[in-house]
């Protein structure tokens, strides 16, 4: 084999060596009817314990169902009742920084986690999002008429089209859907 042919065979290797590995979360405990869609073209199928979840995976739960998903950074997201969720962005940059954008379309979710200082963890509900920087426990609720983010422990950066603010333990913000200017502190 000549030198040019050898070089062409080895040229892609360095790119593969510096590419960041794919991130994989997994299904933990589950109860009731829980389904996943790994890729957009895939059919929905029953979830199973330890099933891998990657970027763009969807998870849905029926009325009396619940599921726990364990992220590769040690964070946990739990869905309960009629809920629909997506791993909107679940990547690792070539620098090692992990990006997690977790979107709740509807239903109730609980998040517990403490991202590494360089990682980005963002939880999204219709009309608002929470950026997590420290150890935090959150309750997120997305309904047809409103979305709500409650800080059970820790601190987050709350953002919506109408406001951006820090929320601390025992504080809740509610956004009324269709009224992007309505940010209501909830007692």
Secondary structure, DSSP 8 states (H G I E B T S, - for coil): --HHHHHHHHHHHHHHHHS-----EEEEEEES-EEEESSTTS--EE--TT-EE-TT-EEEE-TT-EEEEE-TTS-EEEEEEEEEEEEEEEEE-TTS-EEEEEEEEEEEEEEEE---TT-EEEEEETTEEEEE-SSEEEEEEE-SSEEEEEEEESEEEEEESS-EEEEETT-EEEEETT-TT-EEE--
